[in-house]
Amino acid sequence: MSLQQDIIAKLGVKPVINVDEEIRKRVNFLKEYVLKAGVNGLLIAISGGIDSAVAAGLCKKATDELTEEKGREYKTVGVFQPYGEQVDISDSYAVADAFNLKYRIETNIEEAVNEIVLEAEYGLKSIGVHQHLSRGGKGNVKARTRMVLQYALAFELNLLVVGTDHASEAITGFFTKYGDGAVDITPLSTLNKRQVRMLAKRLGVPQSVLDKAPTAGLWEGQTDESELGITYEDNSDYLEGKEIDPAVREKLEKQYIKTEHKRAPIPGI
């Protein structure tokens, strides 16, 4: 078995999908997990990107069906988490509108992030390291602060925190894992980016979201593809078992090997 075949098998990606079957399977997965966990519903942070939009659409279908089937309300709560002013936050709200989300919470993380950054810089200074947190370091603080807030809200409302991680992120290590704050459930995990986009179109994700470049929003102008130097087209082709440019293949496989720790359970002895 080649490394490519091994990666595809481990991440569970299909070369071809039936969109309606995938939507139904993932909605059922969410419903079953909500009932098993005994919670009141699902919490999804809506960034304005395609992944969180698809996850929000699946969550809303799941909780709507549970509400009808069980005769009590199950909630999908959409959370918006700008750092200061988010220029594209209208896309986040457009997603909420598209799926008729009743419950919406906006938590601005700017002050909390800046305080954490200052405290970290004081800590560095105490051991003789006089520097500001790096751009990447501050970006990670933003990501983790968002998760802290999601879990604070989810705890009070008895909800599960839904992650937007999928196979095209898993192969490069660009997903939320233990040190990043983690999540409770990941309904997109066996899809590649192209397949997520296919579900987005069927679910009715707004066109403004479909047209955006994928980004984790770690800093101004950051995009996944520019940071990694690998397009999601090549990434998706690889995960569907297709041949891609050997140089891109090598870069993608090196990234996979480098980030193995993110896909593995926390090691112990």
N, C-alpha and C positions, 0 to 999 in steps of 0.2 A: 504493500500500500504506500502510495506517495504521501508526502507531507500534506499536499493539497487535499487529497482524499481523506486523510486523517483529520484535518481541520474541519472539513465539511461534515464529517460524521460526528465529531465532538460537538459542533455547534448546532447540528440538526437542521441544516438548511436544505430545502427541496430545490431541485433545478427548475421546476415549474409548479406554480400554485393555482388553485381555483380560489379566486378572491372571496366569493360568497362563503365557501366552506371554511376558509381561514378566519373570516370574521365571526362566523357562528361558533367555531371551535374556541376562539379566544374569549368571546362573550360568555360562553358556558364555563370556561375555566375560571373567569373572574367570579361568576355567580356561585360556583361550587366553593370557591375559596372563601368568599364572604360568609357563606352559611357555615362552613366548617370552623372559621375563626370566631363566629358569633359576634361580628361587628355590625355597625350601622351603615357601612358603605365604604366608599373609596375617596381618597384625596389624590389629586393630580396637579402638579405644578405645570402651568401652561406658559411656556416660554415665548410662544409666537412662532415656533418652528414646527416642522412637519411631524416629527416623532411624538411630541407631546400632544399635538392635535389629534393624531390617530389614537393615541392612548386615551385621550379625553372622550373621543367618540365611542370607543369600546366600553369605557367605564359607564358612560351615560346609558348606553343600551342595556348594560348588565343591571344597573340599579333600577332602571325603569321597569324592566321585566320582573325583577324580584319584587318590586313594590306591587305590581299587578298580581303576581302569583301568590304572594304571601299575605296580602291585605294589610300591610304596614309599610311605612315609608323607609326606603333605603336611599341614601344620599350619594351623589357625586359632588364633591366640593372642589371647585377650581381655584387654584392659588396663583396669584400674579406677584412676582418678586423682583421688581426693578432695583437697580443700584442707582439711586438718585433719579435722574430723568431717563427713562428708556424710550428711545426715539420710535421704536416699532411696537410699543405696547398696544397700539390699536389692533395689531394682528392677534395678540393674545385675547383681547376682548371680542374680536371677530369670531374666533374659534368658539368662545363661550356662547356667543349669540347663535352660531350655526347649530350648536347642539342643545340649545335652550337650557343652558345651565342656570338653575335657580340660585344656587349657593356659590358665591364668589367672594374671595378674600384677597385684598392686596396688602402685602407686607414689604415695605421698603427697607432694604437691608443696608443702606449706605452708612448710617451712623454706627450700627453694630459692627460692620466690617472694619470701618476706620478705627474703632476702639480696639478691636482685636489686633489689627496691624500695628498700632502704636504700642500695645502691650508686648507684642512679639519683638518689636525693635528695641524696647527697653530691656527685654530679656537678653537679646543678643549683645547689647551694650554692656550688660553686667559681666559678660565673659570676654570683653575686649573686642567684640566685633561691631564696629561702628558703620552701619549701613542701613539703608532703607530696605524693606522687603522687596524682592525682585518682582517683576511684572507677573511671572508665572506663580510665584508664591502668593501674591495678593489675589490672583485669579482663583487659586485653590481655596483661599479663605472665603471668597464669595460663594463658591460651590458648596462648601461645607456649612456656611452660615445659612444658606437656603435650606439645607437638609435639617438643620437644628430647628428652624422655624416650622418646617413641614411636620416634623414629629411632635413639636409642642402643640400644634393645632390638632393633629390626628389623635393624640392622646386624650385631649379634652373632649373630642367629638366621637371617640371610639371608632376610628376609621383605619383602614389600611393605606399605607403610602405606596403609590404605584410608581414604578420606574419606567423609563422610556427606552431602556437599553435594548439593542437588537444585535444581530450577529455581525453586521458590518462595523459596529463599534467594538464588539467583543474581540474581534480578530486583531484590532489595533490597540486594544487596551483603553479605548475612549469611552468608558462607562462607569457608572456609579458602583463602587464596591466598598468594602468595610471601612477603609480609611477615609473614604469620601463621604461617609455618612450612611451609606447603604440604603436599601429600600425593602419593602415587604414582598412585592410581587412584580414580575416583569412579563406582561402579556405579549410583548413583541419579540421575545428573545430568539426565536428560531427563524426570523425573517431577515433578509438582507435589505439594504437601503432601497433598492429598486422595488422590492416587494412591499415595503412600508408605503412607498409612494402609490403603488397600485391600490392598496387598501384606502389610502387617503382620498383618492379620486372617487372610489365607490361610496365612501362614508359621507362625502360632501364637504371636505375640508376647503376653506376659502382659497381662491386662486392666488391671492396675495401671499399666502403661506406656502403654497406649492411652488411659487416662483423664487423663494428665498434661498440663498446659499446656506448650507448647514453650518451652525456655529454653536459652541457651548456657552458663548457670551462671557468668556473669562476676562477679556479686555476689548477695548474699542477696535473694531476691524478684524477681530480674530475669526478665522473660518477653519473648519476641520481639514478641508482639502489642502489649503495653503500651508497649514502647520505640518501636516504629514507628508505632503508632496505626493499624495496618492488620491486619485479621483474615486468617487463612489461608484462610477461606472465600472472602472477596473476592479474595484473591490467586490462589487456585486457579480461581475463576470467570473471572478476567481471562485467565489462561494457557490456559483452555479456549475462549477466543474469545467468552465471554458478555458481555453488557452489565452493568456495575456502576454504582453511584452515581457521578455525574460528579466529585464532590469527592474520593472515594476513588481514582478512576481518575487524577485529576490528581496526587494525592499519590504514588501508586505509580509513575507515569511520571517524576515529578521525582526520586524515589529511584533509579530505574533510571539516569537520565542522570547523576546525581550520583556514582554508584558505577561508572561505565563503566571506570575505571582498574583495578578489581578483576577485570573479565572479560577485559581485554586482556593480551596478552603484555607482558613488561617492555620498555619503550621504549628504543630506542637511536638513534644518529645515524651 
